[in-house]
Amino acid sequence: MRFAHRHLLGIEHLAQSDITAILDLAEKYVDMNRQSSKHSDVLAGLTQINMFFENSTRTQASFELAGKRLGADVMNMAMQASSIKKGETLIDTAMTLNAMHPDLLVVRHPHSGAVDLLAQKVNCAVLNAGDGRHEHPTQALLDALTIRRAKGRLHRLNIAICGDVAHSRVARSNLILLGKMENRIRLIGPPTLVPAQFAEFGAEIYDDMTEGLRDVDVVMMLRLQKERMDGGFIPSEREYYHRYGLDAAKLALAKPDAIVMHPGPMNRGVEIDGTLADDINRSVIQEQVEMGVAVRMATMELLARNLGQAA
């Protein structure tokens, strides 16, 4: 199982074989995480630093748990209360961290490209936990694993990504990954949230759920990212739910065995009906959370192997 990358900054530079290698290794960690003993020494003696310049609950917890289950020394840095507030630049922070000799650096940042800049200034492996509107690679990988396990394959599926595509790094990473794996992708939402330029990714664009959801295998809902909106992108949450929120009537247009996904956190009654989100026969939202730990364990192991080769 070869993974010829020093960092995981995005999906864009991964080949099909890289994606498959990550998912195959993650499958083994899914099995391990379901056992009473969930500990490995794959990262024993290595130091993992989690730097989150944006608040995060599930992604940070998932990376922390992944590192600890692999035996790494894990440190979380609260960047909101750090020297950044005192005027330190991102490059200064990178140089300071580099002097501590970490092995794995997990970074979430509100600005696109910031994680790539950090990666250029440190000697360790860097994992992008989300940068601005750019990418969120491990989210796309965990979504891919969830789809593959539910559908038995990750190619030639009809997949609908619905909602706030414009502000979503999750949507961008999924567009790239699912496109690489030869799926047919539909983007559904109001024109304010699904700009026409997303057709460049090879996706079909719909502003009507009735048309867009017809006969799809996967329905992936996105969170309305109000913190990134600086204008009137939607008339009201009530109107948005009426037209673009997923409920049983809209889901009935998809294939009978279509699965429902959401990267979380969910706005129930805005993007998705709460009862549907909890429907164990259709929703795989909790499985996505479970797959997240396994995928992050797999990516860190593969990057750590390359650290050993470099040494």
Secondary structure as a PSIPRED ss2 file (coil, helix, strand):
# PSIPRED VFORMAT (PSIPRED V4.0)

   1 M C   1.000  0.000  0.000
   2 R C   1.000  0.000  0.000
   3 F C   1.000  0.000  0.000
   4 A C   1.000  0.000  0.000
   5 H C   1.000  0.000  0.000
   6 R C   1.000  0.000  0.000
   7 H C   1.000  0.000  0.000
   8 L E   0.000  0.000  1.000
   9 L C   1.000  0.000  0.000
  10 G C   1.000  0.000  0.000
  11 I C   1.000  0.000  0.000
  12 E C   1.000  0.000  0.000
  13 H C   1.000  0.000  0.000
  14 L C   1.000  0.000  0.000
  15 A C   1.000  0.000  0.000
  16 Q H   0.000  1.000  0.000
  17 S H   0.000  1.000  0.000
  18 D H   0.000  1.000  0.000
  19 I H   0.000  1.000  0.000
  20 T H   0.000  1.000  0.000
  21 A H   0.000  1.000  0.000
  22 I H   0.000  1.000  0.000
  23 L H   0.000  1.000  0.000
  24 D H   0.000  1.000  0.000
  25 L H   0.000  1.000  0.000
  26 A H   0.000  1.000  0.000
  27 E H   0.000  1.000  0.000
  28 K H   0.000  1.000  0.000
  29 Y H   0.000  1.000  0.000
  30 V H   0.000  1.000  0.000
  31 D H   0.000  1.000  0.000
  32 M H   0.000  1.000  0.000
  33 N H   0.000  1.000  0.000
  34 R C   1.000  0.000  0.000
  35 Q C   1.000  0.000  0.000
  36 S C   1.000  0.000  0.000
  37 S C   1.000  0.000  0.000
  38 K C   1.000  0.000  0.000
  39 H C   1.000  0.000  0.000
  40 S C   1.000  0.000  0.000
  41 D C   1.000  0.000  0.000
  42 V C   1.000  0.000  0.000
  43 L C   1.000  0.000  0.000
  44 A C   1.000  0.000  0.000
  45 G C   1.000  0.000  0.000
  46 L C   1.000  0.000  0.000
  47 T E   0.000  0.000  1.000
  48 Q E   0.000  0.000  1.000
  49 I E   0.000  0.000  1.000
  50 N E   0.000  0.000  1.000
  51 M E   0.000  0.000  1.000
  52 F E   0.000  0.000  1.000
  53 F C   1.000  0.000  0.000
  54 E C   1.000  0.000  0.000
  55 N C   1.000  0.000  0.000
  56 S C   1.000  0.000  0.000
  57 T C   1.000  0.000  0.000
  58 R H   0.000  1.000  0.000
  59 T H   0.000  1.000  0.000
  60 Q H   0.000  1.000  0.000
  61 A H   0.000  1.000  0.000
  62 S H   0.000  1.000  0.000
  63 F H   0.000  1.000  0.000
  64 E H   0.000  1.000  0.000
  65 L H   0.000  1.000  0.000
  66 A H   0.000  1.000  0.000
  67 G H   0.000  1.000  0.000
  68 K H   0.000  1.000  0.000
  69 R H   0.000  1.000  0.000
  70 L C   1.000  0.000  0.000
  71 G C   1.000  0.000  0.000
  72 A C   1.000  0.000  0.000
  73 D E   0.000  0.000  1.000
  74 V E   0.000  0.000  1.000
  75 M E   0.000  0.000  1.000
  76 N E   0.000  0.000  1.000
  77 M E   0.000  0.000  1.000
  78 A E   0.000  0.000  1.000
  79 M H   0.000  1.000  0.000
  80 Q H   0.000  1.000  0.000
  81 A H   0.000  1.000  0.000
  82 S C   1.000  0.000  0.000
  83 S H   0.000  1.000  0.000
  84 I H   0.000  1.000  0.000
  85 K H   0.000  1.000  0.000
  86 K H   0.000  1.000  0.000
  87 G C   1.000  0.000  0.000
  88 E C   1.000  0.000  0.000
  89 T C   1.000  0.000  0.000
  90 L H   0.000  1.000  0.000
  91 I H   0.000  1.000  0.000
  92 D H   0.000  1.000  0.000
  93 T H   0.000  1.000  0.000
  94 A H   0.000  1.000  0.000
  95 M H   0.000  1.000  0.000
  96 T H   0.000  1.000  0.000
  97 L H   0.000  1.000  0.000
  98 N H   0.000  1.000  0.000
  99 A C   1.000  0.000  0.000
 100 M C   1.000  0.000  0.000
 101 H C   1.000  0.000  0.000
 102 P C   1.000  0.000  0.000
 103 D C   1.000  0.000  0.000
 104 L E   0.000  0.000  1.000
 105 L E   0.000  0.000  1.000
 106 V E   0.000  0.000  1.000
 107 V E   0.000  0.000  1.000
 108 R E   0.000  0.000  1.000
 109 H E   0.000  0.000  1.000
 110 P C   1.000  0.000  0.000
 111 H C   1.000  0.000  0.000
 112 S C   1.000  0.000  0.000
 113 G C   1.000  0.000  0.000
 114 A H   0.000  1.000  0.000
 115 V H   0.000  1.000  0.000
 116 D H   0.000  1.000  0.000
 117 L H   0.000  1.000  0.000
 118 L H   0.000  1.000  0.000
 119 A H   0.000  1.000  0.000
 120 Q H   0.000  1.000  0.000
 121 K H   0.000  1.000  0.000
 122 V C   1.000  0.000  0.000
 123 N C   1.000  0.000  0.000
 124 C C   1.000  0.000  0.000
 125 A E   0.000  0.000  1.000
 126 V E   0.000  0.000  1.000
 127 L E   0.000  0.000  1.000
 128 N E   0.000  0.000  1.000
 129 A E   0.000  0.000  1.000
 130 G E   0.000  0.000  1.000
 131 D E   0.000  0.000  1.000
 132 G C   1.000  0.000  0.000
 133 R C   1.000  0.000  0.000
 134 H C   1.000  0.000  0.000
 135 E E   0.000  0.000  1.000
 136 H C   1.000  0.000  0.000
 137 P H   0.000  1.000  0.000
 138 T H   0.000  1.000  0.000
 139 Q H   0.000  1.000  0.000
 140 A H   0.000  1.000  0.000
 141 L H   0.000  1.000  0.000
 142 L H   0.000  1.000  0.000
 143 D H   0.000  1.000  0.000
 144 A H   0.000  1.000  0.000
 145 L H   0.000  1.000  0.000
 146 T H   0.000  1.000  0.000
 147 I H   0.000  1.000  0.000
 148 R H   0.000  1.000  0.000
 149 R H   0.000  1.000  0.000
 150 A H   0.000  1.000  0.000
 151 K H   0.000  1.000  0.000
 152 G C   1.000  0.000  0.000
 153 R C   1.000  0.000  0.000
 154 L C   1.000  0.000  0.000
 155 H C   1.000  0.000  0.000
 156 R C   1.000  0.000  0.000
 157 L C   1.000  0.000  0.000
 158 N E   0.000  0.000  1.000
 159 I E   0.000  0.000  1.000
 160 A E   0.000  0.000  1.000
 161 I E   0.000  0.000  1.000
 162 C E   0.000  0.000  1.000
 163 G C   1.000  0.000  0.000
 164 D C   1.000  0.000  0.000
 165 V C   1.000  0.000  0.000
 166 A C   1.000  0.000  0.000
 167 H C   1.000  0.000  0.000
 168 S C   1.000  0.000  0.000
 169 R H   0.000  1.000  0.000
 170 V H   0.000  1.000  0.000
 171 A H   0.000  1.000  0.000
 172 R H   0.000  1.000  0.000
 173 S H   0.000  1.000  0.000
 174 N H   0.000  1.000  0.000
 175 L H   0.000  1.000  0.000
 176 I H   0.000  1.000  0.000
 177 L H   0.000  1.000  0.000
 178 L H   0.000  1.000  0.000
 179 G H   0.000  1.000  0.000
 180 K H   0.000  1.000  0.000
 181 M C   1.000  0.000  0.000
 182 E C   1.000  0.000  0.000
 183 N C   1.000  0.000  0.000
 184 R E   0.000  0.000  1.000
 185 I E   0.000  0.000  1.000
 186 R E   0.000  0.000  1.000
 187 L E   0.000  0.000  1.000
 188 I E   0.000  0.000  1.000
 189 G C   1.000  0.000  0.000
 190 P C   1.000  0.000  0.000
 191 P C   1.000  0.000  0.000
 192 T C   1.000  0.000  0.000
 193 L C   1.000  0.000  0.000
 194 V C   1.000  0.000  0.000
 195 P C   1.000  0.000  0.000
 196 A H   0.000  1.000  0.000
 197 Q H   0.000  1.000  0.000
 198 F H   0.000  1.000  0.000
 199 A H   0.000  1.000  0.000
 200 E H   0.000  1.000  0.000
 201 F H   0.000  1.000  0.000
 202 G C   1.000  0.000  0.000
 203 A C   1.000  0.000  0.000
 204 E E   0.000  0.000  1.000
 205 I E   0.000  0.000  1.000
 206 Y E   0.000  0.000  1.000
 207 D C   1.000  0.000  0.000
 208 D C   1.000  0.000  0.000
 209 M H   0.000  1.000  0.000
 210 T H   0.000  1.000  0.000
 211 E H   0.000  1.000  0.000
 212 G H   0.000  1.000  0.000
 213 L C   1.000  0.000  0.000
 214 R C   1.000  0.000  0.000
 215 D C   1.000  0.000  0.000
 216 V C   1.000  0.000  0.000
 217 D C   1.000  0.000  0.000
 218 V E   0.000  0.000  1.000
 219 V E   0.000  0.000  1.000
 220 M E   0.000  0.000  1.000
 221 M E   0.000  0.000  1.000
 222 L C   1.000  0.000  0.000
 223 R C   1.000  0.000  0.000
 224 L C   1.000  0.000  0.000
 225 Q C   1.000  0.000  0.000
 226 K H   0.000  1.000  0.000
 227 E H   0.000  1.000  0.000
 228 R H   0.000  1.000  0.000
 229 M C   1.000  0.000  0.000
 230 D C   1.000  0.000  0.000
 231 G C   1.000  0.000  0.000
 232 G C   1.000  0.000  0.000
 233 F C   1.000  0.000  0.000
 234 I C   1.000  0.000  0.000
 235 P C   1.000  0.000  0.000
 236 S C   1.000  0.000  0.000
 237 E H   0.000  1.000  0.000
 238 R H   0.000  1.000  0.000
 239 E H   0.000  1.000  0.000
 240 Y H   0.000  1.000  0.000
 241 Y H   0.000  1.000  0.000
 242 H H   0.000  1.000  0.000
 243 R H   0.000  1.000  0.000
 244 Y H   0.000  1.000  0.000
 245 G C   1.000  0.000  0.000
 246 L E   0.000  0.000  1.000
 247 D C   1.000  0.000  0.000
 248 A H   0.000  1.000  0.000
 249 A H   0.000  1.000  0.000
 250 K H   0.000  1.000  0.000
 251 L H   0.000  1.000  0.000
 252 A C   1.000  0.000  0.000
 253 L C   1.000  0.000  0.000
 254 A C   1.000  0.000  0.000
 255 K C   1.000  0.000  0.000
 256 P C   1.000  0.000  0.000
 257 D C   1.000  0.000  0.000
 258 A C   1.000  0.000  0.000
 259 I E   0.000  0.000  1.000
 260 V E   0.000  0.000  1.000
 261 M E   0.000  0.000  1.000
 262 H C   1.000  0.000  0.000
 263 P C   1.000  0.000  0.000
 264 G C   1.000  0.000  0.000
 265 P C   1.000  0.000  0.000
 266 M C   1.000  0.000  0.000
 267 N C   1.000  0.000  0.000
 268 R E   0.000  0.000  1.000
 269 G C   1.000  0.000  0.000
 270 V C   1.000  0.000  0.000
 271 E C   1.000  0.000  0.000
 272 I E   0.000  0.000  1.000
 273 D C   1.000  0.000  0.000
 274 G H   0.000  1.000  0.000
 275 T H   0.000  1.000  0.000
 276 L H   0.000  1.000  0.000
 277 A H   0.000  1.000  0.000
 278 D C   1.000  0.000  0.000
 279 D C   1.000  0.000  0.000
 280 I C   1.000  0.000  0.000
 281 N C   1.000  0.000  0.000
 282 R C   1.000  0.000  0.000
 283 S E   0.000  0.000  1.000
 284 V C   1.000  0.000  0.000
 285 I H   0.000  1.000  0.000
 286 Q H   0.000  1.000  0.000
 287 E H   0.000  1.000  0.000
 288 Q H   0.000  1.000  0.000
 289 V H   0.000  1.000  0.000
 290 E H   0.000  1.000  0.000
 291 M H   0.000  1.000  0.000
 292 G H   0.000  1.000  0.000
 293 V H   0.000  1.000  0.000
 294 A H   0.000  1.000  0.000
 295 V H   0.000  1.000  0.000
 296 R H   0.000  1.000  0.000
 297 M H   0.000  1.000  0.000
 298 A H   0.000  1.000  0.000
 299 T H   0.000  1.000  0.000
 300 M H   0.000  1.000  0.000
 301 E H   0.000  1.000  0.000
 302 L H   0.000  1.000  0.000
 303 L H   0.000  1.000  0.000
 304 A H   0.000  1.000  0.000
 305 R H   0.000  1.000  0.000
 306 N H   0.000  1.000  0.000
 307 L H   0.000  1.000  0.000
 308 G H   0.000  1.000  0.000
 309 Q H   0.000  1.000  0.000
 310 A H   0.000  1.000  0.000
 311 A C   1.000  0.000  0.000
